[in-house]
Every structure is written in C-alpha cells, then in structure tokens.
C-alpha cells in the first residue's frame, strides 16, 4: 500500500510558476552563474581517506567525531562510515591540510573555525582544548545541483498547493521567516523561494558562512568577518545597516543568530517588503519567542508589547520545516502573523502536515489568510476556496 503524502494539488491549482503575473518569465537568468557557483573541477585540499566520501553524491554530510569514528549522512539519515583514524597524527594532518589550503587558523585562544572548500562545501573545525580526543570536523557538502520547487514537491517536502501559495507570497512581497531545527532544510527552502524573485529587483544577502546559492543576476552577497589580530570584526548587524545604503529591494539574511534580528525587522518595516530569513526554532510560536530574545540583545529599550507590535508589523508568514526520522524534510506548518491582541502576538495556521507514522498528508486548515488583500494589490488573486 502506498503511504506517500497526498498531493492536494489538482487541475484547479496550477503548477508552481516563476511569476503569477507573467508566466513566461524565467526562474533564473540563463547563462549567468551565481557568484558562489563552484568551478566544474575546483582544486581541493588533500582529504586523505575522506576523498571517497567527498566524491560520493549520496553523502550530504561527513562528521569526523574524533579518532573513534567517521559518520556520514545519506538520504537524511546518519550512518557509521566504517572508517576510523588509526593515529592522531593522521587526523591532525587532515585538519592542517584544510586550514593551510583555506588560509584559516585555530589556536588555544580560538579553537574553532568555519571555512569553505573550493567546491562550496562548508567545514567546521573544533580542536583541543575544547575537544578531548583530537580535532572534530563537520563537512556539509555542496549540492551538485540547485534544487527547484518541483524537486521539493517530488521529495515530498511540500505539495503543489503549498508550492503555488508560497510562489505567490514571494512575488507578492510578503516577509517570510523560515523556522526549523539543525539540518531540517531551512537554507534549501530559502534558496528555492529566492528563485521566484523577479529579475528586476535587487537582492542583497547577508551570511556568516556563504550557503545561499542565489541564482539571481541582480544580487549582491555579503559575508560577516571575524576579528583578527589586526582588524575588528564586521558583524551581521553592521552589514544590515550598510545594506540599507545599497538600494536593496529585498534583503535575505541566511540566519538570524544575534542582534541583527532587530535591524532585519526594521528593514522589513521601512520599505523592504519581500525580505526573508531563517531561525532555529521548533514551532512558529517558539520562533516568535526566540526572535524577541534576539531583538532584546540589540540593547534597544522597548516594552515587550511594542516589540511584539514591531514583529507583527514586519512578519507576514512563518514556515516551519522539520526533518523526520526517515530522513524526509517537510514543511509541517505555515502560519500567518495576524497582529497583536492585548500583549499576545496572534498567529493563524494556513497549511499543516498531518503525520501518519512516517508518512502523512498536507492539508489546508480552512482559514483564509488576511494577506490575500495585499497579494491582490500586487495583481495576484487567489480565491478563498483555495484554502478549503
């Protein structure tokens, strides 16, 4: 018996399109590579025994815990690779190869670092004294192919109805927050949503470690800078402030981790609709609570009610994504921020995923989003029965 999630899309729910107002518009700019696109055959550091894992397209992540074992992620599930390092010298040699090649360094004062390999893979390195059995490396491999909205439908991350709704929301310049746990697919979803942004709009992205692959010709990618012995750090908050002088139509922050969350909200509230970011949280309500905490880190003295009004005014949609035990990554909830009642920020759920073991189905809740009026102003009309 087939227990795959049911696709609620039918003939009356059209396939996802780049622009509901202009179906002929292409998703990406033909012949233009994103600035971060890897070379076809980039020169890589000597990876030793990990070389075979780096070349295996089924492996999305490699975790060298220490001397004891190397774990890999295949199809969203962690597995023991069967390989262990015989000596600490071998593991130290691998770590030094990567640092020498990428130009980064660690020391007893800064015993961890994030860096990128030439193929776009992200590497986190942690060394003693904060690890006990030698270096720990976590390598998130760069995907060989940019995923599309159709790929996410095929992988059961969403259904056709949800895909079309999100398509319209991006084109309609709604501000979107994507929430989820570690490795739940937040950045992948953000990458896919960015493909719906019209070419005429200028997009500026801000990240600590470049992971977004924005296939958009009119875009600028900014990256924070760590402190060095000779220069101060450049924080995400400073980059958000500078971005406002760069004439952005939309701002995308790879992940809100600190006080830049407050500046992001201000940007959303002051002429940059259609901006997007991600946040670590287990539910939309938890996401709001964490956003409040991050905003308080900015040192702005605002009553909590005033802060919640700022959040309600800035955010339109919260998308909750989750990784299931079987490795599937799915949108489990799409909530709309509807306002503030008393001291409580109010949400209404628009779509949800109803689990049935490790399968289930996507369903609308029956509530009609209040943002439909804003979409209509942009020339995008979705009938109320779409959410029935």
C-alpha positions in Angstrom: 0.0 0.0 0.0 1.3 3.5 -0.9 1.6 5.7 2.1 3.2 8.7 0.4 1.9 12.1 1.4 -1.1 13.0 -0.7 -0.7 15.9 -3.1 -3.6 18.3 -2.6 -2.9 20.0 -5.9 -5.4 19.4 -8.6 -6.1 20.8 -12.1 -7.6 23.9 -10.4 -4.4 24.5 -8.5 -1.8 25.3 -11.2 1.8 24.2 -11.1 4.3 26.5 -9.3 5.3 29.2 -11.7 8.0 31.9 -11.5 5.6 34.8 -11.6 1.8 34.5 -11.5 1.6 37.9 -13.3 3.9 36.8 -16.1 4.1 33.0 -16.6 6.6 33.5 -19.4 9.2 34.9 -17.0 12.1 32.5 -16.4 13.1 31.5 -12.8 16.8 32.2 -13.3 18.9 34.2 -15.6 20.0 31.9 -18.5 23.7 31.7 -19.0 24.5 33.6 -15.8 26.2 31.7 -12.9 25.7 32.7 -9.3 28.8 34.4 -7.9 29.2 31.5 -5.5 28.8 28.7 -8.1 31.7 26.3 -7.8 34.1 25.6 -10.6 33.4 22.4 -12.6 36.6 20.8 -11.3 37.9 23.0 -8.4 41.3 22.3 -6.9 40.7 20.8 -3.5 43.0 20.1 -0.5 44.3 16.6 0.1 41.4 14.9 2.0 43.1 11.6 2.5 40.7 8.8 3.4 37.7 11.2 3.2 38.3 11.6 -0.5 35.9 8.7 -1.3 33.2 10.3 0.9 33.6 13.7 -0.7 33.1 12.2 -4.2 30.0 10.1 -3.3 27.0 12.1 -4.4 24.7 10.3 -2.0 26.6 11.6 1.0 25.5 15.1 2.1 27.5 15.5 5.3 30.7 14.0 6.8 31.2 14.1 10.5 34.7 13.2 11.9 33.8 12.9 15.6 37.4 12.2 16.6 39.7 9.2 16.4 36.9 6.8 17.1 34.7 7.1 14.0 33.6 9.0 11.0 29.8 9.3 10.5 28.1 10.2 7.2 24.6 11.4 6.3 22.9 9.6 3.4 19.3 10.5 2.4 18.9 12.4 5.6 20.0 9.6 7.9 23.2 9.3 9.8 25.3 6.1 9.3 28.6 4.8 10.5 31.0 5.1 7.6 33.1 2.1 8.7 36.2 4.2 8.9 38.3 5.2 11.9 41.6 7.0 12.1 44.5 4.9 13.3 46.5 7.7 14.8 46.0 11.2 16.0 48.8 12.3 13.6 46.6 11.3 10.6 43.7 13.3 11.8 45.9 16.3 12.7 47.4 16.1 9.2 43.9 16.3 7.6 43.0 19.3 9.7 46.2 21.1 8.9 45.8 20.4 5.2 42.3 22.1 5.2 43.5 25.1 7.2 46.6 25.6 5.1 44.6 25.4 1.9 41.8 27.8 3.1 44.0 30.2 4.9 42.2 29.9 8.3 43.8 29.0 11.6 43.0 27.8 15.1 44.8 28.3 18.4 44.2 27.7 22.1 42.5 31.1 22.2 40.3 30.5 19.1 39.9 26.7 19.0 37.2 26.5 16.3 36.6 27.9 12.9 34.2 27.9 9.9 35.6 27.8 6.4 34.7 26.9 2.9 36.3 24.4 0.5 36.7 25.4 -3.2 33.7 23.2 -4.2 31.5 25.2 -1.9 31.4 22.7 1.0 31.2 24.2 4.5 33.7 22.9 7.1 33.6 23.5 10.8 36.7 22.5 12.7 37.0 22.2 16.5 40.3 21.4 18.2 41.6 20.9 21.7 41.4 22.2 24.4 37.7 22.3 23.8 37.7 18.7 22.4 39.1 15.8 24.3 40.2 13.2 21.7 41.6 15.3 18.9 40.1 17.5 16.1 36.4 17.3 15.2 35.4 18.1 11.7 31.9 18.6 10.3 31.7 18.9 6.5 28.4 20.0 4.9 28.9 19.1 1.2 27.9 21.5 -1.5 24.9 20.1 -3.6 25.9 19.3 -7.1 22.6 20.6 -8.5 20.5 23.6 -7.4 17.1 22.3 -6.3 13.9 23.7 -7.7 10.4 23.9 -6.3 9.5 20.9 -8.4 12.3 18.9 -6.7 10.8 19.8 -3.3 7.4 18.6 -4.4 8.9 15.3 -5.7 10.8 14.8 -2.5 7.5 15.3 -0.5 8.8 18.4 1.2 5.5 20.1 0.2 2.6 19.6 -2.2 1.6 21.5 -5.3 -1.0 23.7 -3.5 1.5 24.9 -0.9 4.2 25.4 -3.6 1.9 27.7 -5.6 0.8 29.6 -2.5 4.5 30.3 -1.5 5.2 31.2 -5.1 2.5 33.9 -4.9 3.7 35.1 -1.5 7.2 35.7 -2.7 6.1 37.5 -5.8 3.6 39.5 -3.7 6.5 40.7 -1.5 5.4 39.1 1.8 8.1 39.0 4.5 8.9 35.4 5.4 10.6 33.6 8.3 11.6 30.0 7.9 12.0 28.1 11.1 13.4 24.6 11.8 16.0 22.6 13.6 19.5 21.9 12.5 19.8 20.2 9.1 16.0 20.5 8.6 16.3 22.1 5.2 15.9 25.8 6.0 18.6 27.1 3.7 17.5 24.8 0.9 13.9 26.2 1.1 15.2 29.7 1.2 17.3 29.1 -1.9 14.2 27.8 -3.7 12.0 30.6 -2.6 14.5 33.1 -3.9 14.1 31.8 -7.4 10.7 33.4 -7.5 12.1 36.9 -7.0 11.6 38.9 -10.3 14.8 39.7 -12.1 14.1 43.5 -11.9 14.5 43.5 -8.1 17.9 44.0 -6.4 18.6 41.3 -3.8 21.3 41.6 -1.1 22.1 38.6 1.1 23.9 38.5 4.4 25.5 35.4 5.9 28.2 34.3 8.3 29.2 31.4 6.1 28.1 31.5 2.4 25.4 28.8 1.9 22.8 30.6 -0.1 23.1 29.9 -3.9 21.1 32.9 -5.2 20.6 32.3 -9.0 19.8 36.0 -9.5 21.7 38.3 -11.7 20.8 41.5 -9.8 22.1 40.4 -6.5 25.0 41.1 -4.0 26.3 38.7 -1.4 27.8 40.0 1.8 29.6 38.0 4.4 30.5 38.8 8.0 34.1 38.9 9.0 35.7 37.5 12.2 38.0 39.5 14.3 41.7 39.2 13.5 44.8 40.3 15.5 45.0 43.4 13.2 41.3 44.2 12.4 37.9 44.3 14.2 35.0 42.0 13.3 32.3 43.0 10.8 29.0 41.8 12.2 25.7 40.9 10.5 24.2 43.9 12.3 26.7 46.2 10.7 26.1 44.6 7.3 22.3 45.1 7.6 22.9 48.8 8.4 25.2 49.1 5.4 22.8 47.2 3.2 20.2 49.9 3.6 22.6 52.3 1.7 22.9 49.9 -1.2 19.4 50.4 -2.6 18.1 46.8 -1.9 14.6 45.8 -3.0 14.8 42.7 -0.8 17.2 41.7 2.0 17.9 38.0 2.7 19.7 37.0 5.9 20.9 33.4 5.8 20.1 33.0 9.5 19.3 35.4 12.4 21.5 34.4 15.3 22.1 37.6 17.2 21.0 41.2 17.5 20.8 41.7 13.7 17.3 40.3 14.1 16.1 43.7 15.3 17.7 45.5 12.3 16.1 43.0 10.0 12.7 43.8 11.4 13.3 47.5 10.9 14.3 46.9 7.3 11.1 44.9 6.7 9.1 47.7 8.3 10.7 50.5 6.3 10.4 49.9 2.7 11.9 46.4 2.0 8.9 44.1 1.8 9.6 40.6 0.5 12.6 40.1 2.7 13.4 36.6 4.1 15.5 35.0 6.8 15.7 31.7 8.8 15.8 31.0 12.5 16.4 27.9 14.7 13.1 27.1 16.3 10.8 24.1 16.8 7.5 25.9 16.1 6.2 29.2 14.8 5.4 30.3 18.4 8.9 29.3 19.5 10.3 31.2 16.6 8.5 34.4 17.7 9.8 33.9 21.3 13.3 33.5 20.0 13.0 36.5 17.7 12.0 38.6 20.8 15.1 37.3 22.7 17.4 38.2 19.8 15.9 41.6 19.4 16.5 42.3 23.1 20.2 41.5 22.5 20.3 44.7 20.4 20.1 46.7 23.6 17.1 48.6 22.4 14.8 49.6 25.4 11.4 48.7 24.1 8.4 47.4 26.1 7.6 43.8 25.2 4.2 44.9 23.7 5.9 47.5 21.5 8.4 44.8 20.3 5.6 42.4 19.5 3.9 45.1 17.5 7.1 45.6 15.6 7.3 41.9 14.9 3.6 41.7 13.9 4.1 44.6 11.5 7.2 43.2 9.9 6.5 39.5 9.5 3.8 38.0 7.3 4.4 34.3 7.1 6.3 31.7 9.3 7.2 28.5 7.6 8.0 25.6 9.9 10.1 22.8 8.4 11.2 19.6 10.1 13.4 16.6 9.4 11.6 13.3 10.1 13.3 10.1 11.4 13.2 8.5 8.0 15.3 11.5 6.7 12.4 13.3 4.9 12.4 17.1 5.3 8.9 18.5 5.1 7.0 21.7 5.7 4.8 20.9 8.7 3.2 24.3 9.3 2.6 27.6 7.5 1.3 30.2 9.9 0.3 33.8 9.2 1.1 36.6 11.7 -2.2 38.4 12.1 -1.4 41.1 14.7 -1.3 41.7 18.5 -4.2 41.2 20.9 -3.5 42.7 24.3 0.1 41.6 25.0 -0.2 38.4 22.8 1.1 38.2 19.2 -1.5 36.2 17.3 -1.0 33.6 14.6 -3.3 31.6 12.4 -2.3 28.3 10.7 -2.9 28.2 6.9 -1.5 24.8 6.0 -0.3 21.9 8.0 1.2 18.4 7.6 -0.8 15.7 9.4 1.6 12.8 10.3 0.6 9.2 9.9 3.6 7.4 11.2 6.5 8.4 9.0 4.1 9.5 6.2 1.1 11.7 6.1 -0.6 14.4 4.1 -0.6 18.2 3.6 -3.9 19.9 4.4 -5.2 23.5 4.4 -6.8 24.4 7.7 -9.7 26.2 6.1 -8.7 29.6 7.4 -8.4 32.3 4.7 -5.2 34.4 5.0 -5.7 38.1 5.6 -2.7 38.7 3.4 -4.8 37.9 0.3 -5.8 41.6 0.1 -2.1 42.6 -0.1 -1.5 40.0 -2.8 -4.5 41.3 -4.7 -2.9 44.8 -4.6 0.1 43.2 -6.4 -2.2 41.8 -9.1 -2.2 38.3 -7.6 -5.6 36.8 -6.9 -6.1 33.6 -5.0 -9.7 32.5 -4.5 -10.9 31.8 -0.9 -11.8 28.3 -1.9 -8.1 27.6 -2.5 -7.9 27.1 1.3 -10.9 25.0 1.8 
